[in-house]
Amino acid sequence: MNIFIKTFKEYKKKFLLFLLADGLFFGLLFYFLIFVKNKLKNYLLVLQSYGSELGTIENLQQKDIVASMKLDTILRTMESITSNALFFIYILTPIVLFLLWWIFQGINFKLVYENKVKKILDLKYFFRFGFISILFFIVFTFIFLGFFNIIYSFFQGESMSLLLYKFLFYLISSLLLGYYFFVVYSLTNKYKIKDLVKKSFKIALKKFYILFPLFLLLSIILFITFIPFSYLFLRQTILGLSVSYLNYLFWFVPLFLILGFYRMFLCYFIEKYE
């Protein structure tokens, strides 16, 4: 109960900052994903237009030297566009996603323990948070690819029982690794990287029976938060329907408040077992 009271008192002082950080994170993430979708769509349309022109020229290739030269130009252009698209999706997009996570989640976890701007903008802390986040992104990239492979295998007609085993494996792995990384993030403000990894592993393992169920509840809150986020994204990008963003404030504001409070509560709970 003392941890709950402490969380309530501290959260009252900082809830607007948490709300701002989460709001900016999800808002910028939403608009960036729309930008990515539109950018890839434009790349695809350009390639399709060149593809149709390519088919016409190929029929004339042996009859017209000019057409042959034009064909070579189009192929080089398509190769350049494809390279740009691949660079955008595999390099630029992950970098931007990482920066969004690093900045705003770094602020969120720092806010749990600090309330002064000078202390929040701690470069040593953000370096540690960034290093841990790189590991986090690498690990969860493999997990994401695993889930993607399950979807691909499903459409290839793979055995449902085998797909279920794969799904459970990646789901359990993501929850266990997510739990460990959350413990690490919670202690990033206090320890250097070497001590941080050891201390986090010790606490995560020793107090697993208490902390992991609490982390599962946080995972559920995050999942619920992503439901209106995903619906809003699909409604605007896939269905092409107009959206009244004001209506979604009634969804997101309460969810962000609950998320911020429970994240702080769980961090204090982990701090108790240092």
C-alpha positions in Angstrom: 0.0 0.0 0.0 2.9 2.4 0.7 4.1 2.0 -2.9 0.7 2.7 -4.2 0.4 5.9 -2.0 3.9 7.0 -3.1 3.0 6.5 -6.7 -0.2 8.4 -6.3 1.5 11.4 -4.7 4.3 11.5 -7.2 2.1 10.9 -10.2 -0.1 13.9 -9.2 2.9 16.1 -9.6 4.0 14.7 -13.0 1.0 13.4 -14.8 0.9 16.2 -17.3 4.5 15.5 -18.3 3.7 11.8 -18.6 0.7 12.6 -20.7 2.7 14.9 -22.9 5.5 12.4 -23.4 3.1 9.5 -24.2 0.9 11.7 -26.4 3.9 12.9 -28.4 5.3 9.4 -28.8 2.0 7.9 -30.0 1.1 10.9 -32.1 4.4 11.1 -33.9 4.5 7.4 -34.3 1.0 7.5 -35.9 1.9 10.2 -38.4 5.2 8.7 -39.2 3.6 5.3 -40.0 1.1 7.1 -42.3 4.1 8.8 -44.0 5.8 5.5 -44.4 2.7 3.9 -45.9 2.2 6.8 -48.4 5.9 6.9 -49.3 6.0 3.2 -50.1 2.7 3.5 -52.0 4.3 6.3 -54.2 7.4 4.1 -54.8 5.1 1.3 -55.9 3.0 3.5 -58.2 6.2 4.8 -59.9 7.6 1.3 -60.4 4.2 0.2 -61.8 4.2 3.0 -64.3 7.7 2.2 -65.4 6.8 -1.5 -65.6 3.9 -0.9 -68.0 6.2 1.3 -70.2 8.8 -1.4 -70.0 6.5 -4.0 -71.4 5.7 -1.8 -74.4 9.3 -1.0 -75.2 10.5 -4.6 -74.9 8.2 -5.5 -77.8 10.1 -3.0 -79.9 13.5 -3.7 -78.6 14.8 -5.5 -81.6 13.2 -3.2 -84.2 14.2 0.2 -82.7 17.7 1.2 -81.4 16.2 4.3 -79.7 13.7 2.1 -77.9 16.6 -0.2 -76.8 18.4 2.8 -75.3 15.2 4.0 -73.6 14.8 0.5 -72.2 18.2 0.7 -70.6 17.4 4.1 -69.1 14.2 2.9 -67.6 15.9 -0.2 -66.1 18.5 2.0 -64.4 15.8 4.3 -63.1 13.8 1.4 -61.7 16.9 0.0 -60.1 17.6 3.4 -58.5 14.0 3.8 -57.2 14.0 0.2 -55.8 17.3 1.0 -54.0 15.8 4.2 -52.5 12.7 2.3 -51.4 14.8 -0.5 -49.7 17.0 2.1 -48.0 13.9 4.0 -46.8 12.1 0.9 -45.3 15.2 -1.0 -44.0 17.4 1.9 -42.8 15.6 5.2 -42.4 12.3 3.8 -40.9 14.0 1.7 -38.2 16.3 4.7 -37.3 13.3 7.0 -36.9 11.3 4.4 -34.8 14.4 3.9 -32.6 14.8 7.7 -32.1 11.1 8.1 -31.1 11.4 5.2 -28.6 14.8 6.4 -27.3 13.7 10.0 -26.7 10.2 9.7 -25.4 10.4 6.4 -23.5 13.7 7.6 -22.1 12.0 10.7 -20.8 9.1 8.5 -19.4 11.4 6.3 -17.3 13.5 9.3 -16.2 10.4 11.1 -15.1 9.6 8.3 -12.6 12.5 9.4 -10.5 13.2 13.0 -11.4 11.1 16.2 -11.9 13.7 18.9 -12.7 14.4 19.5 -16.4 18.2 19.6 -15.8 18.1 16.2 -14.2 15.8 14.7 -16.8 18.1 15.8 -19.6 20.9 13.7 -18.3 23.2 12.7 -21.2 24.8 9.8 -19.4 21.4 8.3 -18.6 20.3 8.7 -22.2 23.4 7.0 -23.4 22.7 4.0 -21.2 19.0 4.0 -22.2 20.0 4.2 -25.9 22.5 1.3 -25.5 19.9 -0.9 -23.8 17.3 0.2 -26.5 19.6 -1.0 -29.3 19.7 -4.4 -27.7 15.9 -4.2 -27.2 15.3 -3.4 -30.9 17.7 -6.1 -32.1 16.0 -8.8 -30.0 12.4 -7.7 -30.8 13.3 -7.4 -34.5 13.9 -11.2 -34.5 10.7 -11.8 -32.6 8.8 -9.6 -35.1 10.3 -11.5 -38.0 9.3 -14.7 -36.3 5.6 -13.6 -36.1 5.8 -12.5 -39.7 7.1 -15.9 -40.7 4.1 -17.5 -38.9 1.7 -15.4 -41.0 3.6 -16.3 -44.2 3.6 -20.0 -43.3 -0.1 -19.9 -42.6 -0.8 -18.8 -46.2 1.6 -21.4 -47.4 -0.6 -24.1 -45.8 1.7 -25.1 -43.0 0.3 -27.4 -40.3 -1.9 -25.5 -37.8 -0.5 -27.4 -34.8 3.1 -26.4 -35.8 2.1 -22.8 -36.3 0.5 -22.8 -32.8 3.7 -24.1 -31.2 5.7 -21.4 -33.1 3.2 -18.7 -32.0 3.3 -19.7 -28.4 7.1 -19.9 -28.5 7.4 -16.3 -29.8 4.6 -15.0 -27.6 6.2 -16.4 -24.4 9.7 -15.3 -25.5 8.4 -11.7 -26.2 6.8 -11.6 -22.7 9.8 -12.9 -20.9 12.3 -10.7 -22.7 9.9 -7.7 -22.5 9.7 -8.3 -18.7 13.5 -8.4 -18.4 14.0 -5.2 -20.4 11.4 -3.4 -18.4 13.3 -4.3 -15.2 16.5 -3.0 -16.9 14.8 0.2 -18.0 13.4 0.7 -14.5 17.0 0.7 -13.0 18.8 2.5 -15.9 18.6 5.8 -13.9 20.7 4.3 -11.0 23.4 2.0 -12.4 26.1 1.9 -15.0 25.6 -0.6 -17.8 27.8 -3.4 -16.4 26.1 -3.3 -13.0 22.7 -2.6 -14.6 22.6 -5.9 -16.6 23.6 -8.0 -13.6 21.4 -6.3 -11.0 18.4 -6.4 -13.4 18.8 -10.1 -14.1 19.1 -10.9 -10.4 15.9 -9.0 -9.5 14.0 -10.3 -12.5 14.8 -13.9 -11.7 14.6 -13.7 -7.9 11.3 -11.8 -7.8 9.8 -13.4 -10.9 6.7 -14.7 -9.1 5.8 -11.2 -8.0 7.0 -8.9 -10.8 6.1 -10.9 -13.9 2.3 -11.0 -13.1 2.5 -7.2 -12.6 4.3 -6.9 -15.9 1.6 -9.0 -17.6 -1.0 -6.4 -16.5 1.2 -3.6 -18.0 1.3 -5.6 -21.2 -2.5 -5.9 -21.2 -2.8 -2.1 -20.7 -0.4 -1.5 -23.6 -2.4 -3.9 -25.8 -5.6 -2.1 -24.9 -3.9 1.2 -25.8 -2.9 0.0 -29.2 -6.5 -1.1 -30.1 -7.8 2.4 -30.8 -4.4 3.4 -32.2 -4.5 0.5 -34.7 -8.1 1.2 -35.5 -7.5 4.8 -36.2 -4.4 4.0 -38.3 -6.3 1.3 -40.4 -9.4 3.6 -40.8 -7.3 6.4 -42.3 -4.8 4.4 -44.3 -6.5 1.3 -45.5 -10.2 2.4 -45.6 -9.4 6.0 -46.5 -12.1 7.3 -44.1 -12.0 10.7 -42.5 -11.2 10.7 -38.8 -12.3 13.1 -36.0 -9.3 13.1 -33.8 -11.1 14.9 -31.0 -13.3 11.8 -30.5 -10.2 9.7 -29.9 -9.0 11.9 -27.1 -11.7 10.3 -25.0 -9.9 7.0 -25.7 -6.3 8.0 -25.5 -6.2 10.4 -22.5 -7.6 8.0 -19.9 -5.4 5.1 -21.4 -2.3 7.3 -21.2 -3.1 8.3 -17.6 -3.5 4.7 -16.6 -0.4 3.7 -18.5 1.7 6.4 -16.9 0.5 5.7 -13.4 1.0 1.9 -13.7 4.4 2.3 -15.2 5.5 4.4 -12.3 3.9 2.0 -9.8 5.8 -1.0 -11.3 9.1 0.9 -11.4 8.7 1.7 -7.7 7.8 -1.9 -7.0 11.0 -3.0 -8.7 13.0 -0.4 -6.8 11.8 -2.0 -3.6 13.7 -5.2 -4.3 17.1 -3.6 -5.2 
